[in-house]
Amino acid sequence: TDPASMAVESLALGIEVAPDRSIASVALAGARADGLWHVELDEQRSGTGWIVPWVKSRCERNQIRAVVIDALSPAASLLDDFTKAKIKVTTTSGRELAAACGQFYDGVMDAKLKHTDQPQVNVALSVVGKRPLGDAWVWNRKVANADITPIVAESLALWGAQASKVKRPTSQHERKVVVRT
């Protein structure tokens, strides 16, 4: 943990919804000024109706390089709502989700990933389990004893911050400068 940790570039958001849809998390990840990686729980609330407006607001105020949802997650039901809001979402395949979980785990084990010591994240870290997926593994949503949406969302956000091929969520409009002489 690093309570002063802050992402300064390559910002990405990850979204996860609990299997029973009772709670959802939006996480932020990005590179720190010292070259390490940062993850944090950006917002967590009951239900799902708040997610698209929250993410849209974040994309309008920040240079977000990717918004990531696992294609097989309960959060995938929001994809049409994101399309209507004109926000492009990058979805992960099973292979990419396994890579996201592995990158998160490796970042923790190699001390290259920092988080701000949020209680929801700490609880999720203490109960999260793994399930096999081919020769790899992913976080196990179905048997968790508590809410693990912060860890799944952070893993997706970190993957979005590091992946080479992601969709820009919104168009970046260039400012036109008029010079009068």
N, C-alpha and C positions, 0 to 999 in steps of 0.2 A: 504494500500500500504506500501511497504518497499523497497525503492530503492536499498538497500544493500542485499536484499534477494537472497539466492542461494541454489539450491538443491545439496545435497552431496551424497545421496544414493537412491536406489529404483527408478532410473531414467526411465521414460517412455515418449514416443512420441505419440501424438494424431494428426490425420490428418483430415482436413475437406476441402471440395470444395464447393463453392457457387453453388446454384441450376442452375444458368446460366453458370457455369464453368469459369467465368471471373477472379476469384481470388481464391487462396487457402492459407491455413495456416497450418503450422506445429508448434505444441506447445510442450513444455517440462514441465514435472512435476516430483517432487520427494520430499523426506523428507529433511528437513533442519537439521542442527546440533542441534538445540534446540528442536527438536521433532515436530515442526509445519510443515506444508506442503507449498510447493512453486510451483507456475505455472508461465510460461512466454510464450510469443509468440516468438518462436525460429526463424521462418522465414515466410514471407508472400510475395507472388509474383503473378503476372498475370498468368493465364493459369495453366496447370498441368504438363507439360513436365519436369519441374525441380524437382518434388517431389521425385521420386524414387532415382535419384542420390544423392540428398541432404540427404535423410534418410539413404541411404547406407553409405555415408561418416560419418554421425553421429554415426551409429552403429559400424563402424570400429574404430573410435577414442574414444568412450565412452562405458562404461558398461551399455548398455540399456537393461532393463528387459522386455520391451514390446513395440511394435508398434501397435497402436489401431486405427481401422477405424470402423465406424458404418456400419453394413451390408446393411442398406437401404439408405445410404448417396450417393451423387454423387461421393464421393471418392472411393466407392466400385468398380468403373470401373478400378481402378489401381491394383486390387488384382492380376491379371495375370502378370502384369509387376513386381510386387514384387516377385512373385513366380519365374519368369525368372531371377531376380537379386539375388535369393537364400536368400530372407529375409522373414521370417515367420511373418505373421500379425495376430493379435488377432482381430476378428470381434465381435462386440456387437450385441446382440439381442435387441428387443424393451425394454424388461425388464431391460437389462443391461444398455441401454442408459438412461432409466429413473433413474436408480440407479446412473449413472454418473452425471446426471444433479442435482439430489438430494444431492449427496456428495459435489458437487461444491457449491451449494447454502448453505448447512449446514456449510461447511467450512468457507464461507464468514460470515454468520450470527453469528457463534460461535467464530470468530476471530482466527481460527486455520489454515487459508489459506491466504497466502501472495502473492502479485504479485509486479512487479517492476515498476508499474505506466507507462506503455507504452501507447501512445496515441491511437493506434488502439484498444487495449483492453478496454480502457476507453470509447471510442465511442461505441463499441459493447455492453458493459455493460449498457450504457445509453439507448439503443434502443431494446435490446433483449426482446422478449416476450415468453410466455409459451403456449403450447397447450396440451390438455388432452391426455393421453394415458392410457386407463384403469382407475384405481383409482389413478394413478400417473400423472406426466406431463413431457414433454421434451421441449427443446428450440424450438421455432417455426421458422423454416428456411424460410417458404413461405411468411410471411407477414412482415418480418423485413424491417424497413425503411433504413437500412444501412447494411454494411457487418458485420455479426455475426460469421463468420468462426473462429475468434480468441477464442471466448467463447466456441463454440462447441469443437474445437480442445483441448482447455485447460481442458474442462470437461472430454473428452476421455483420455487425458494424465493422469489426476489425477486418474481416475478409473483404468487405467493400472498400475499406481504406487502403488495403494492400493489393487487391486484385488488379491485373492489368486491363481487363476488359469488363467495364461496367457501363451502365447507361447514365448519362448526366440527367438528374431528375428534372431540371428546368432549363430553358434556354437562357444563355447568358447574353443579354443585350449589350452591345457596345454603345458607349456614350459617344454621341457626335459632338465634337467641339467646333464651335464656329469662331473663327478668328476674323475680326473686322479690322480693316486697316484704314 
